[in-house]
Amino acid sequence: MLATLSQGNDRPLNLGGLALVVGAHLLGLWGILMLSEIAPEQVAPAPLFVSFITPEVPEPVKPPEPLPPAPPPPLEKPKPKPLITTQSTEPAPQAIQAPPEPVEPEPLPPIQAAPPPAPGPAPEPVIEPPKLDAAYGNSPLPTYPMRSRQLGEEGVVELTVLVSVDGLPKSIRVSKSSGFSRLDDAAVSAVRRWKFKPGTKGGKPFEQVVTFPMPFTLNK
C-alpha cells in the first residue's frame, strides 16, 4: 500500500500525516472494544426494592377525666350562748346637772282680724210672665165672623203681644196665621180690648212680651 501511494503520487510521502491516520484508526478500534465490554453491564436491569408501608394507627382518644367532687359546705360553728349576767338592783349614781337657765319667751305676733268674705253673686230676680186678669172682666172672647161661619172657616191664630207695666197691650202681632184673614183680624180686634196682669221682675212690674194661641172652632 505504501508502494502504491508512492507510485501514484509524484509528491514525496508525508510520514507524519500517515502516522496520524493510523493512530486515529487504532484509537477508534480501541474505543469500539471498550464499548462492547461496558455495554452488557449498563443494559443489565437494576434490582427492584419493595418496601411495605404500614398504615398509621390513630392513638385512642382518652375519655375526659371526671371532675373532682365538690367540697362539702363548711359546717357552721355553733354560736356561743350569751352569758346571763345578773344586774345589780342598786341604781347607778346620776350626775348632778345644773338647772337650765330660764329662756325668755318670744313675743307673739299681733293677731290680725280675718278679712270679711267676698260677697257672692246676687241672686237673679224672679220673672213672672203677664197673665189675663179675669178680675177686671175685660178679656172678652173674639166675635166669630159671620162670613167665616157661613164658609166653615176654622183655625188657630197665634198672637205675640207686648204688655205694658199697666197691663195694657202696647203692640199686637200675628206670629202664626190661621190661614184665614177674617179670623186673624177678629183675634187682633179682641185682644186690643183685653186687660192683663203685667209681668214682674224681682216683684216689680215691667214690660214683657207674651205669645199665646187663639182658636176658632165652629160648634157643629
PyMOL commands that place a pseudoatom at each C-alpha (Angstrom):
pseudoatom trace, name=CA, resn=MET, resi=1, chain=A, elem=C, hetatm=0, pos=[0.000, 0.000, 0.000]
pseudoatom trace, name=CA, resn=LEU, resi=2, chain=A, elem=C, hetatm=0, pos=[2.822, 2.303, 0.785]
pseudoatom trace, name=CA, resn=ALA, resi=3, chain=A, elem=C, hetatm=0, pos=[4.381, 1.365, -2.551]
pseudoatom trace, name=CA, resn=THR, resi=4, chain=A, elem=C, hetatm=0, pos=[1.130, 2.129, -4.358]
pseudoatom trace, name=CA, resn=LEU, resi=5, chain=A, elem=C, hetatm=0, pos=[0.821, 5.522, -2.709]
pseudoatom trace, name=CA, resn=SER, resi=6, chain=A, elem=C, hetatm=0, pos=[4.408, 6.234, -3.589]
pseudoatom trace, name=CA, resn=GLN, resi=7, chain=A, elem=C, hetatm=0, pos=[3.969, 5.146, -7.152]
pseudoatom trace, name=CA, resn=GLY, resi=8, chain=A, elem=C, hetatm=0, pos=[0.771, 7.005, -7.977]
pseudoatom trace, name=CA, resn=ASN, resi=9, chain=A, elem=C, hetatm=0, pos=[1.809, 10.276, -6.463]
pseudoatom trace, name=CA, resn=ASP, resi=10, chain=A, elem=C, hetatm=0, pos=[4.864, 12.058, -7.566]
pseudoatom trace, name=CA, resn=ARG, resi=11, chain=A, elem=C, hetatm=0, pos=[4.901, 14.066, -4.299]
pseudoatom trace, name=CA, resn=PRO, resi=12, chain=A, elem=C, hetatm=0, pos=[7.199, 12.798, -1.513]
pseudoatom trace, name=CA, resn=LEU, resi=13, chain=A, elem=C, hetatm=0, pos=[5.374, 10.705, 1.194]
pseudoatom trace, name=CA, resn=ASN, resi=14, chain=A, elem=C, hetatm=0, pos=[4.458, 12.582, 4.388]
pseudoatom trace, name=CA, resn=LEU, resi=15, chain=A, elem=C, hetatm=0, pos=[5.252, 10.211, 7.222]
pseudoatom trace, name=CA, resn=GLY, resi=16, chain=A, elem=C, hetatm=0, pos=[3.807, 12.443, 9.952]
pseudoatom trace, name=CA, resn=GLY, resi=17, chain=A, elem=C, hetatm=0, pos=[0.326, 12.570, 8.396]
pseudoatom trace, name=CA, resn=LEU, resi=18, chain=A, elem=C, hetatm=0, pos=[0.362, 8.855, 7.829]
pseudoatom trace, name=CA, resn=ALA, resi=19, chain=A, elem=C, hetatm=0, pos=[1.170, 8.314, 11.435]
pseudoatom trace, name=CA, resn=LEU, resi=20, chain=A, elem=C, hetatm=0, pos=[-1.800, 10.433, 12.500]
pseudoatom trace, name=CA, resn=VAL, resi=21, chain=A, elem=C, hetatm=0, pos=[-4.204, 8.497, 10.275]
pseudoatom trace, name=CA, resn=VAL, resi=22, chain=A, elem=C, hetatm=0, pos=[-3.021, 5.186, 11.546]
pseudoatom trace, name=CA, resn=GLY, resi=23, chain=A, elem=C, hetatm=0, pos=[-3.224, 6.380, 15.138]
pseudoatom trace, name=CA, resn=ALA, resi=24, chain=A, elem=C, hetatm=0, pos=[-6.796, 7.571, 14.626]
pseudoatom trace, name=CA, resn=HIS, resi=25, chain=A, elem=C, hetatm=0, pos=[-7.874, 4.233, 13.294]
pseudoatom trace, name=CA, resn=LEU, resi=26, chain=A, elem=C, hetatm=0, pos=[-6.272, 2.437, 16.162]
pseudoatom trace, name=CA, resn=LEU, resi=27, chain=A, elem=C, hetatm=0, pos=[-7.918, 4.730, 18.647]
pseudoatom trace, name=CA, resn=GLY, resi=28, chain=A, elem=C, hetatm=0, pos=[-11.308, 4.098, 17.049]
pseudoatom trace, name=CA, resn=LEU, resi=29, chain=A, elem=C, hetatm=0, pos=[-10.859, 0.319, 17.235]
pseudoatom trace, name=CA, resn=TRP, resi=30, chain=A, elem=C, hetatm=0, pos=[-9.892, 0.590, 20.898]
pseudoatom trace, name=CA, resn=GLY, resi=31, chain=A, elem=C, hetatm=0, pos=[-12.987, 2.619, 21.640]
pseudoatom trace, name=CA, resn=ILE, resi=32, chain=A, elem=C, hetatm=0, pos=[-15.230, 0.034, 19.966]
pseudoatom trace, name=CA, resn=LEU, resi=33, chain=A, elem=C, hetatm=0, pos=[-13.706, -2.728, 22.015]
pseudoatom trace, name=CA, resn=MET, resi=34, chain=A, elem=C, hetatm=0, pos=[-14.170, -0.817, 25.202]
pseudoatom trace, name=CA, resn=LEU, resi=35, chain=A, elem=C, hetatm=0, pos=[-17.825, -0.144, 24.421]
pseudoatom trace, name=CA, resn=SER, resi=36, chain=A, elem=C, hetatm=0, pos=[-18.501, -3.805, 23.717]
pseudoatom trace, name=CA, resn=GLU, resi=37, chain=A, elem=C, hetatm=0, pos=[-17.138, -4.656, 27.179]
pseudoatom trace, name=CA, resn=ILE, resi=38, chain=A, elem=C, hetatm=0, pos=[-19.016, -1.961, 29.038]
pseudoatom trace, name=CA, resn=ALA, resi=39, chain=A, elem=C, hetatm=0, pos=[-22.450, -2.213, 27.252]
pseudoatom trace, name=CA, resn=PRO, resi=40, chain=A, elem=C, hetatm=0, pos=[-23.612, -5.512, 28.850]
pseudoatom trace, name=CA, resn=GLU, resi=41, chain=A, elem=C, hetatm=0, pos=[-23.005, -4.059, 32.308]
pseudoatom trace, name=CA, resn=GLN, resi=42, chain=A, elem=C, hetatm=0, pos=[-25.152, -0.974, 31.531]
pseudoatom trace, name=CA, resn=VAL, resi=43, chain=A, elem=C, hetatm=0, pos=[-28.008, -2.938, 29.924]
pseudoatom trace, name=CA, resn=ALA, resi=44, chain=A, elem=C, hetatm=0, pos=[-28.456, -5.180, 32.946]
pseudoatom trace, name=CA, resn=PRO, resi=45, chain=A, elem=C, hetatm=0, pos=[-31.619, -4.192, 34.822]
pseudoatom trace, name=CA, resn=ALA, resi=46, chain=A, elem=C, hetatm=0, pos=[-31.190, -2.676, 38.233]
pseudoatom trace, name=CA, resn=PRO, resi=47, chain=A, elem=C, hetatm=0, pos=[-32.609, -4.677, 41.147]
pseudoatom trace, name=CA, resn=LEU, resi=48, chain=A, elem=C, hetatm=0, pos=[-36.036, -3.504, 42.493]
pseudoatom trace, name=CA, resn=PHE, resi=49, chain=A, elem=C, hetatm=0, pos=[-36.505, -2.952, 46.193]
pseudoatom trace, name=CA, resn=VAL, resi=50, chain=A, elem=C, hetatm=0, pos=[-40.099, -3.222, 47.534]
pseudoatom trace, name=CA, resn=SER, resi=51, chain=A, elem=C, hetatm=0, pos=[-40.956, -1.771, 50.950]
pseudoatom trace, name=CA, resn=PHE, resi=52, chain=A, elem=C, hetatm=0, pos=[-44.331, -2.198, 52.610]
pseudoatom trace, name=CA, resn=ILE, resi=53, chain=A, elem=C, hetatm=0, pos=[-45.783, 0.924, 54.252]
pseudoatom trace, name=CA, resn=THR, resi=54, chain=A, elem=C, hetatm=0, pos=[-47.620, 0.185, 57.464]
pseudoatom trace, name=CA, resn=PRO, resi=55, chain=A, elem=C, hetatm=0, pos=[-50.716, 2.448, 57.965]
pseudoatom trace, name=CA, resn=GLU, resi=56, chain=A, elem=C, hetatm=0, pos=[-50.606, 4.788, 60.869]
pseudoatom trace, name=CA, resn=VAL, resi=57, chain=A, elem=C, hetatm=0, pos=[-52.913, 3.670, 63.654]
pseudoatom trace, name=CA, resn=PRO, resi=58, chain=A, elem=C, hetatm=0, pos=[-54.594, 6.708, 65.366]
pseudoatom trace, name=CA, resn=GLU, resi=59, chain=A, elem=C, hetatm=0, pos=[-53.993, 6.963, 69.030]
pseudoatom trace, name=CA, resn=PRO, resi=60, chain=A, elem=C, hetatm=0, pos=[-57.035, 6.037, 71.126]
pseudoatom trace, name=CA, resn=VAL, resi=61, chain=A, elem=C, hetatm=0, pos=[-58.924, 9.011, 72.468]
pseudoatom trace, name=CA, resn=LYS, resi=62, chain=A, elem=C, hetatm=0, pos=[-58.744, 9.158, 76.192]
pseudoatom trace, name=CA, resn=PRO, resi=63, chain=A, elem=C, hetatm=0, pos=[-62.055, 9.794, 77.972]
pseudoatom trace, name=CA, resn=PRO, resi=64, chain=A, elem=C, hetatm=0, pos=[-62.186, 13.108, 79.870]
pseudoatom trace, name=CA, resn=GLU, resi=65, chain=A, elem=C, hetatm=0, pos=[-61.130, 12.825, 83.415]
pseudoatom trace, name=CA, resn=PRO, resi=66, chain=A, elem=C, hetatm=0, pos=[-64.060, 13.135, 85.847]
pseudoatom trace, name=CA, resn=LEU, resi=67, chain=A, elem=C, hetatm=0, pos=[-64.270, 16.381, 87.734]
pseudoatom trace, name=CA, resn=PRO, resi=68, chain=A, elem=C, hetatm=0, pos=[-63.253, 16.234, 91.329]
pseudoatom trace, name=CA, resn=PRO, resi=69, chain=A, elem=C, hetatm=0, pos=[-66.222, 16.125, 93.711]
pseudoatom trace, name=CA, resn=ALA, resi=70, chain=A, elem=C, hetatm=0, pos=[-67.330, 19.467, 95.110]
pseudoatom trace, name=CA, resn=PRO, resi=71, chain=A, elem=C, hetatm=0, pos=[-66.075, 20.074, 98.603]
pseudoatom trace, name=CA, resn=PRO, resi=72, chain=A, elem=C, hetatm=0, pos=[-68.751, 19.746, 101.281]
pseudoatom trace, name=CA, resn=PRO, resi=73, chain=A, elem=C, hetatm=0, pos=[-70.171, 23.014, 102.643]
pseudoatom trace, name=CA, resn=PRO, resi=74, chain=A, elem=C, hetatm=0, pos=[-68.365, 24.248, 105.699]
pseudoatom trace, name=CA, resn=LEU, resi=75, chain=A, elem=C, hetatm=0, pos=[-70.004, 23.323, 108.908]
pseudoatom trace, name=CA, resn=GLU, resi=76, chain=A, elem=C, hetatm=0, pos=[-71.338, 26.253, 110.836]
pseudoatom trace, name=CA, resn=LYS, resi=77, chain=A, elem=C, hetatm=0, pos=[-69.826, 26.573, 114.181]
pseudoatom trace, name=CA, resn=PRO, resi=78, chain=A, elem=C, hetatm=0, pos=[-72.387, 26.705, 116.956]
pseudoatom trace, name=CA, resn=LYS, resi=79, chain=A, elem=C, hetatm=0, pos=[-72.764, 30.196, 118.258]
pseudoatom trace, name=CA, resn=PRO, resi=80, chain=A, elem=C, hetatm=0, pos=[-71.820, 30.592, 121.867]
pseudoatom trace, name=CA, resn=LYS, resi=81, chain=A, elem=C, hetatm=0, pos=[-74.699, 31.103, 124.170]
pseudoatom trace, name=CA, resn=PRO, resi=82, chain=A, elem=C, hetatm=0, pos=[-74.886, 34.568, 125.678]
pseudoatom trace, name=CA, resn=LEU, resi=83, chain=A, elem=C, hetatm=0, pos=[-73.799, 34.735, 129.226]
pseudoatom trace, name=CA, resn=ILE, resi=84, chain=A, elem=C, hetatm=0, pos=[-76.569, 35.643, 131.596]
pseudoatom trace, name=CA, resn=THR, resi=85, chain=A, elem=C, hetatm=0, pos=[-75.382, 38.367, 133.839]
pseudoatom trace, name=CA, resn=THR, resi=86, chain=A, elem=C, hetatm=0, pos=[-77.269, 39.467, 136.833]
pseudoatom trace, name=CA, resn=GLN, resi=87, chain=A, elem=C, hetatm=0, pos=[-77.880, 43.140, 137.050]
pseudoatom trace, name=CA, resn=SER, resi=88, chain=A, elem=C, hetatm=0, pos=[-77.471, 44.840, 140.317]
pseudoatom trace, name=CA, resn=THR, resi=89, chain=A, elem=C, hetatm=0, pos=[-80.607, 46.306, 141.772]
pseudoatom trace, name=CA, resn=GLU, resi=90, chain=A, elem=C, hetatm=0, pos=[-78.783, 49.311, 143.022]
pseudoatom trace, name=CA, resn=PRO, resi=91, chain=A, elem=C, hetatm=0, pos=[-79.421, 52.365, 140.839]
pseudoatom trace, name=CA, resn=ALA, resi=92, chain=A, elem=C, hetatm=0, pos=[-76.425, 53.837, 139.140]
pseudoatom trace, name=CA, resn=PRO, resi=93, chain=A, elem=C, hetatm=0, pos=[-75.351, 57.132, 140.562]
pseudoatom trace, name=CA, resn=GLN, resi=94, chain=A, elem=C, hetatm=0, pos=[-76.647, 60.006, 138.438]
pseudoatom trace, name=CA, resn=ALA, resi=95, chain=A, elem=C, hetatm=0, pos=[-74.592, 63.037, 137.701]
pseudoatom trace, name=CA, resn=ILE, resi=96, chain=A, elem=C, hetatm=0, pos=[-75.864, 66.213, 139.239]
pseudoatom trace, name=CA, resn=GLN, resi=97, chain=A, elem=C, hetatm=0, pos=[-76.736, 68.689, 136.477]
pseudoatom trace, name=CA, resn=ALA, resi=98, chain=A, elem=C, hetatm=0, pos=[-77.101, 72.375, 136.931]
pseudoatom trace, name=CA, resn=PRO, resi=99, chain=A, elem=C, hetatm=0, pos=[-80.625, 73.746, 136.341]
pseudoatom trace, name=CA, resn=PRO, resi=100, chain=A, elem=C, hetatm=0, pos=[-81.070, 75.233, 132.855]
pseudoatom trace, name=CA, resn=GLU, resi=101, chain=A, elem=C, hetatm=0, pos=[-81.064, 78.954, 132.507]
pseudoatom trace, name=CA, resn=PRO, resi=102, chain=A, elem=C, hetatm=0, pos=[-84.516, 80.499, 132.090]
pseudoatom trace, name=CA, resn=VAL, resi=103, chain=A, elem=C, hetatm=0, pos=[-85.368, 81.291, 128.466]
pseudoatom trace, name=CA, resn=GLU, resi=104, chain=A, elem=C, hetatm=0, pos=[-87.373, 84.360, 127.798]
pseudoatom trace, name=CA, resn=PRO, resi=105, chain=A, elem=C, hetatm=0, pos=[-90.424, 83.594, 125.620]
pseudoatom trace, name=CA, resn=GLU, resi=106, chain=A, elem=C, hetatm=0, pos=[-90.529, 85.271, 122.221]
pseudoatom trace, name=CA, resn=PRO, resi=107, chain=A, elem=C, hetatm=0, pos=[-93.289, 87.848, 121.807]
pseudoatom trace, name=CA, resn=LEU, resi=108, chain=A, elem=C, hetatm=0, pos=[-96.246, 86.549, 119.843]
pseudoatom trace, name=CA, resn=PRO, resi=109, chain=A, elem=C, hetatm=0, pos=[-97.179, 88.394, 116.641]
pseudoatom trace, name=CA, resn=PRO, resi=110, chain=A, elem=C, hetatm=0, pos=[-100.286, 90.539, 116.851]
pseudoatom trace, name=CA, resn=ILE, resi=111, chain=A, elem=C, hetatm=0, pos=[-103.487, 88.792, 115.916]
pseudoatom trace, name=CA, resn=GLN, resi=112, chain=A, elem=C, hetatm=0, pos=[-104.869, 90.143, 112.656]
pseudoatom trace, name=CA, resn=ALA, resi=113, chain=A, elem=C, hetatm=0, pos=[-108.563, 90.148, 112.004]
pseudoatom trace, name=CA, resn=ALA, resi=114, chain=A, elem=C, hetatm=0, pos=[-109.667, 87.909, 109.146]
pseudoatom trace, name=CA, resn=PRO, resi=115, chain=A, elem=C, hetatm=0, pos=[-110.839, 89.805, 106.054]
pseudoatom trace, name=CA, resn=PRO, resi=116, chain=A, elem=C, hetatm=0, pos=[-114.568, 89.749, 105.514]
pseudoatom trace, name=CA, resn=PRO, resi=117, chain=A, elem=C, hetatm=0, pos=[-115.747, 87.182, 102.993]
pseudoatom trace, name=CA, resn=ALA, resi=118, chain=A, elem=C, hetatm=0, pos=[-116.246, 88.410, 99.469]
pseudoatom trace, name=CA, resn=PRO, resi=119, chain=A, elem=C, hetatm=0, pos=[-119.892, 88.975, 98.640]
pseudoatom trace, name=CA, resn=GLY, resi=120, chain=A, elem=C, hetatm=0, pos=[-121.311, 86.271, 96.426]
pseudoatom trace, name=CA, resn=PRO, resi=121, chain=A, elem=C, hetatm=0, pos=[-123.184, 86.927, 93.215]
pseudoatom trace, name=CA, resn=ALA, resi=122, chain=A, elem=C, hetatm=0, pos=[-126.560, 88.492, 93.705]
pseudoatom trace, name=CA, resn=PRO, resi=123, chain=A, elem=C, hetatm=0, pos=[-129.428, 86.113, 93.041]
pseudoatom trace, name=CA, resn=GLU, resi=124, chain=A, elem=C, hetatm=0, pos=[-131.179, 86.646, 89.746]
pseudoatom trace, name=CA, resn=PRO, resi=125, chain=A, elem=C, hetatm=0, pos=[-134.569, 88.272, 90.111]
pseudoatom trace, name=CA, resn=VAL, resi=126, chain=A, elem=C, hetatm=0, pos=[-137.592, 86.072, 89.594]
pseudoatom trace, name=CA, resn=ILE, resi=127, chain=A, elem=C, hetatm=0, pos=[-139.501, 86.875, 86.388]
pseudoatom trace, name=CA, resn=GLU, resi=128, chain=A, elem=C, hetatm=0, pos=[-143.258, 86.344, 86.206]
pseudoatom trace, name=CA, resn=PRO, resi=129, chain=A, elem=C, hetatm=0, pos=[-144.901, 86.489, 82.747]
pseudoatom trace, name=CA, resn=PRO, resi=130, chain=A, elem=C, hetatm=0, pos=[-148.064, 88.559, 82.105]
pseudoatom trace, name=CA, resn=LYS, resi=131, chain=A, elem=C, hetatm=0, pos=[-151.405, 86.869, 82.693]
pseudoatom trace, name=CA, resn=LEU, resi=132, chain=A, elem=C, hetatm=0, pos=[-155.016, 87.553, 81.826]
pseudoatom trace, name=CA, resn=ASP, resi=133, chain=A, elem=C, hetatm=0, pos=[-156.672, 89.422, 84.693]
pseudoatom trace, name=CA, resn=ALA, resi=134, chain=A, elem=C, hetatm=0, pos=[-160.117, 87.824, 84.887]
pseudoatom trace, name=CA, resn=ALA, resi=135, chain=A, elem=C, hetatm=0, pos=[-160.981, 90.012, 87.875]
pseudoatom trace, name=CA, resn=TYR, resi=136, chain=A, elem=C, hetatm=0, pos=[-161.473, 93.015, 85.646]
pseudoatom trace, name=CA, resn=GLY, resi=137, chain=A, elem=C, hetatm=0, pos=[-163.871, 91.293, 83.264]
pseudoatom trace, name=CA, resn=ASN, resi=138, chain=A, elem=C, hetatm=0, pos=[-162.125, 93.000, 80.367]
pseudoatom trace, name=CA, resn=SER, resi=139, chain=A, elem=C, hetatm=0, pos=[-160.988, 89.904, 78.441]
pseudoatom trace, name=CA, resn=PRO, resi=140, chain=A, elem=C, hetatm=0, pos=[-163.931, 89.159, 76.102]
pseudoatom trace, name=CA, resn=LEU, resi=141, chain=A, elem=C, hetatm=0, pos=[-163.706, 86.358, 73.582]
pseudoatom trace, name=CA, resn=PRO, resi=142, chain=A, elem=C, hetatm=0, pos=[-163.388, 87.387, 69.936]
pseudoatom trace, name=CA, resn=THR, resi=143, chain=A, elem=C, hetatm=0, pos=[-166.514, 87.585, 67.799]
pseudoatom trace, name=CA, resn=TYR, resi=144, chain=A, elem=C, hetatm=0, pos=[-166.670, 84.820, 65.205]
pseudoatom trace, name=CA, resn=PRO, resi=145, chain=A, elem=C, hetatm=0, pos=[-167.062, 86.489, 61.768]
pseudoatom trace, name=CA, resn=MET, resi=146, chain=A, elem=C, hetatm=0, pos=[-170.416, 85.660, 60.164]
pseudoatom trace, name=CA, resn=ARG, resi=147, chain=A, elem=C, hetatm=0, pos=[-168.890, 85.102, 56.759]
pseudoatom trace, name=CA, resn=SER, resi=148, chain=A, elem=C, hetatm=0, pos=[-166.373, 82.648, 58.267]
pseudoatom trace, name=CA, resn=ARG, resi=149, chain=A, elem=C, hetatm=0, pos=[-169.261, 80.753, 59.865]
pseudoatom trace, name=CA, resn=GLN, resi=150, chain=A, elem=C, hetatm=0, pos=[-171.056, 80.535, 56.532]
pseudoatom trace, name=CA, resn=LEU, resi=151, chain=A, elem=C, hetatm=0, pos=[-167.925, 79.285, 54.775]
pseudoatom trace, name=CA, resn=GLY, resi=152, chain=A, elem=C, hetatm=0, pos=[-166.962, 76.950, 57.653]
pseudoatom trace, name=CA, resn=GLU, resi=153, chain=A, elem=C, hetatm=0, pos=[-163.583, 78.587, 58.257]
pseudoatom trace, name=CA, resn=GLU, resi=154, chain=A, elem=C, hetatm=0, pos=[-161.741, 77.282, 61.330]
pseudoatom trace, name=CA, resn=GLY, resi=155, chain=A, elem=C, hetatm=0, pos=[-158.206, 77.624, 62.632]
pseudoatom trace, name=CA, resn=VAL, resi=156, chain=A, elem=C, hetatm=0, pos=[-155.851, 78.766, 65.383]
pseudoatom trace, name=CA, resn=VAL, resi=157, chain=A, elem=C, hetatm=0, pos=[-154.293, 82.243, 65.414]
pseudoatom trace, name=CA, resn=GLU, resi=158, chain=A, elem=C, hetatm=0, pos=[-151.013, 82.691, 67.325]
pseudoatom trace, name=CA, resn=LEU, resi=159, chain=A, elem=C, hetatm=0, pos=[-150.532, 86.231, 68.659]
pseudoatom trace, name=CA, resn=THR, resi=160, chain=A, elem=C, hetatm=0, pos=[-147.445, 87.940, 70.145]
pseudoatom trace, name=CA, resn=VAL, resi=161, chain=A, elem=C, hetatm=0, pos=[-148.355, 90.825, 72.466]
pseudoatom trace, name=CA, resn=LEU, resi=162, chain=A, elem=C, hetatm=0, pos=[-146.170, 93.406, 74.259]
pseudoatom trace, name=CA, resn=VAL, resi=163, chain=A, elem=C, hetatm=0, pos=[-147.814, 94.047, 77.642]
pseudoatom trace, name=CA, resn=SER, resi=164, chain=A, elem=C, hetatm=0, pos=[-147.022, 97.375, 79.371]
pseudoatom trace, name=CA, resn=VAL, resi=165, chain=A, elem=C, hetatm=0, pos=[-146.459, 97.916, 83.099]
pseudoatom trace, name=CA, resn=ASP, resi=166, chain=A, elem=C, hetatm=0, pos=[-150.152, 98.872, 83.294]
pseudoatom trace, name=CA, resn=GLY, resi=167, chain=A, elem=C, hetatm=0, pos=[-151.264, 95.542, 81.854]
pseudoatom trace, name=CA, resn=LEU, resi=168, chain=A, elem=C, hetatm=0, pos=[-152.405, 97.013, 78.510]
pseudoatom trace, name=CA, resn=PRO, resi=169, chain=A, elem=C, hetatm=0, pos=[-151.386, 95.582, 75.110]
pseudoatom trace, name=CA, resn=LYS, resi=170, chain=A, elem=C, hetatm=0, pos=[-148.955, 98.081, 73.552]
pseudoatom trace, name=CA, resn=SER, resi=171, chain=A, elem=C, hetatm=0, pos=[-148.462, 96.098, 70.308]
pseudoatom trace, name=CA, resn=ILE, resi=172, chain=A, elem=C, hetatm=0, pos=[-150.110, 93.015, 68.784]
pseudoatom trace, name=CA, resn=ARG, resi=173, chain=A, elem=C, hetatm=0, pos=[-148.589, 90.851, 66.042]
pseudoatom trace, name=CA, resn=VAL, resi=174, chain=A, elem=C, hetatm=0, pos=[-149.864, 87.712, 64.290]
pseudoatom trace, name=CA, resn=SER, resi=175, chain=A, elem=C, hetatm=0, pos=[-146.908, 85.332, 64.684]
pseudoatom trace, name=CA, resn=LYS, resi=176, chain=A, elem=C, hetatm=0, pos=[-148.772, 82.418, 63.036]
pseudoatom trace, name=CA, resn=SER, resi=177, chain=A, elem=C, hetatm=0, pos=[-151.855, 82.809, 60.836]
pseudoatom trace, name=CA, resn=SER, resi=178, chain=A, elem=C, hetatm=0, pos=[-154.888, 80.563, 60.959]
pseudoatom trace, name=CA, resn=GLY, resi=179, chain=A, elem=C, hetatm=0, pos=[-154.989, 80.543, 57.201]
pseudoatom trace, name=CA, resn=PHE, resi=180, chain=A, elem=C, hetatm=0, pos=[-157.946, 82.945, 57.018]
pseudoatom trace, name=CA, resn=SER, resi=181, chain=A, elem=C, hetatm=0, pos=[-157.510, 86.706, 57.218]
pseudoatom trace, name=CA, resn=ARG, resi=182, chain=A, elem=C, hetatm=0, pos=[-161.018, 87.228, 58.717]
pseudoatom trace, name=CA, resn=LEU, resi=183, chain=A, elem=C, hetatm=0, pos=[-160.161, 85.026, 61.693]
pseudoatom trace, name=CA, resn=ASP, resi=184, chain=A, elem=C, hetatm=0, pos=[-156.760, 86.751, 62.157]
pseudoatom trace, name=CA, resn=ASP, resi=185, chain=A, elem=C, hetatm=0, pos=[-158.349, 90.225, 62.178]
pseudoatom trace, name=CA, resn=ALA, resi=186, chain=A, elem=C, hetatm=0, pos=[-161.046, 89.121, 64.620]
pseudoatom trace, name=CA, resn=ALA, resi=187, chain=A, elem=C, hetatm=0, pos=[-158.393, 87.820, 67.054]
pseudoatom trace, name=CA, resn=VAL, resi=188, chain=A, elem=C, hetatm=0, pos=[-156.364, 91.065, 66.916]
pseudoatom trace, name=CA, resn=SER, resi=189, chain=A, elem=C, hetatm=0, pos=[-159.508, 93.216, 67.459]
pseudoatom trace, name=CA, resn=ALA, resi=190, chain=A, elem=C, hetatm=0, pos=[-160.486, 91.201, 70.527]
pseudoatom trace, name=CA, resn=VAL, resi=191, chain=A, elem=C, hetatm=0, pos=[-157.047, 91.361, 72.212]
pseudoatom trace, name=CA, resn=ARG, resi=192, chain=A, elem=C, hetatm=0, pos=[-156.899, 95.132, 71.837]
pseudoatom trace, name=CA, resn=ARG, resi=193, chain=A, elem=C, hetatm=0, pos=[-159.669, 95.345, 74.490]
pseudoatom trace, name=CA, resn=TRP, resi=194, chain=A, elem=C, hetatm=0, pos=[-158.036, 92.913, 76.868]
pseudoatom trace, name=CA, resn=LYS, resi=195, chain=A, elem=C, hetatm=0, pos=[-156.607, 93.732, 80.282]
pseudoatom trace, name=CA, resn=PHE, resi=196, chain=A, elem=C, hetatm=0, pos=[-153.528, 91.778, 81.515]
pseudoatom trace, name=CA, resn=LYS, resi=197, chain=A, elem=C, hetatm=0, pos=[-151.866, 91.366, 84.821]
pseudoatom trace, name=CA, resn=PRO, resi=198, chain=A, elem=C, hetatm=0, pos=[-148.421, 92.807, 83.991]
pseudoatom trace, name=CA, resn=GLY, resi=199, chain=A, elem=C, hetatm=0, pos=[-145.314, 90.702, 84.278]
pseudoatom trace, name=CA, resn=THR, resi=200, chain=A, elem=C, hetatm=0, pos=[-142.927, 91.269, 87.172]
pseudoatom trace, name=CA, resn=LYS, resi=201, chain=A, elem=C, hetatm=0, pos=[-139.176, 91.091, 87.612]
pseudoatom trace, name=CA, resn=GLY, resi=202, chain=A, elem=C, hetatm=0, pos=[-137.996, 90.831, 91.177]
pseudoatom trace, name=CA, resn=GLY, resi=203, chain=A, elem=C, hetatm=0, pos=[-141.512, 91.745, 92.325]
pseudoatom trace, name=CA, resn=LYS, resi=204, chain=A, elem=C, hetatm=0, pos=[-141.656, 94.917, 90.216]
pseudoatom trace, name=CA, resn=PRO, resi=205, chain=A, elem=C, hetatm=0, pos=[-143.859, 95.270, 87.077]
pseudoatom trace, name=CA, resn=PHE, resi=206, chain=A, elem=C, hetatm=0, pos=[-142.089, 95.722, 83.746]
pseudoatom trace, name=CA, resn=GLU, resi=207, chain=A, elem=C, hetatm=0, pos=[-142.909, 95.438, 80.043]
pseudoatom trace, name=CA, resn=GLN, resi=208, chain=A, elem=C, hetatm=0, pos=[-142.786, 91.931, 78.727]
pseudoatom trace, name=CA, resn=VAL, resi=209, chain=A, elem=C, hetatm=0, pos=[-143.685, 90.024, 75.555]
pseudoatom trace, name=CA, resn=VAL, resi=210, chain=A, elem=C, hetatm=0, pos=[-146.103, 87.121, 75.755]
pseudoatom trace, name=CA, resn=THR, resi=211, chain=A, elem=C, hetatm=0, pos=[-147.200, 84.681, 72.998]
pseudoatom trace, name=CA, resn=PHE, resi=212, chain=A, elem=C, hetatm=0, pos=[-150.424, 82.667, 73.138]
pseudoatom trace, name=CA, resn=PRO, resi=213, chain=A, elem=C, hetatm=0, pos=[-152.809, 80.861, 70.704]
pseudoatom trace, name=CA, resn=MET, resi=214, chain=A, elem=C, hetatm=0, pos=[-156.436, 81.805, 69.998]
pseudoatom trace, name=CA, resn=PRO, resi=215, chain=A, elem=C, hetatm=0, pos=[-158.545, 79.015, 68.456]
pseudoatom trace, name=CA, resn=PHE, resi=216, chain=A, elem=C, hetatm=0, pos=[-161.596, 79.492, 66.238]
pseudoatom trace, name=CA, resn=THR, resi=217, chain=A, elem=C, hetatm=0, pos=[-163.864, 76.439, 66.239]
pseudoatom trace, name=CA, resn=LEU, resi=218, chain=A, elem=C, hetatm=0, pos=[-167.472, 76.140, 64.964]
pseudoatom trace, name=CA, resn=ASN, resi=219, chain=A, elem=C, hetatm=0, pos=[-169.978, 74.308, 67.121]
pseudoatom trace, name=CA, resn=LYS, resi=220, chain=A, elem=C, hetatm=0, pos=[-171.388, 71.661, 64.803]
for i in range(1, 220): cmd.bond("trace and resi %d" % i, "trace and resi %d" % (i + 1))
show_as sticks, trace
zoom trace
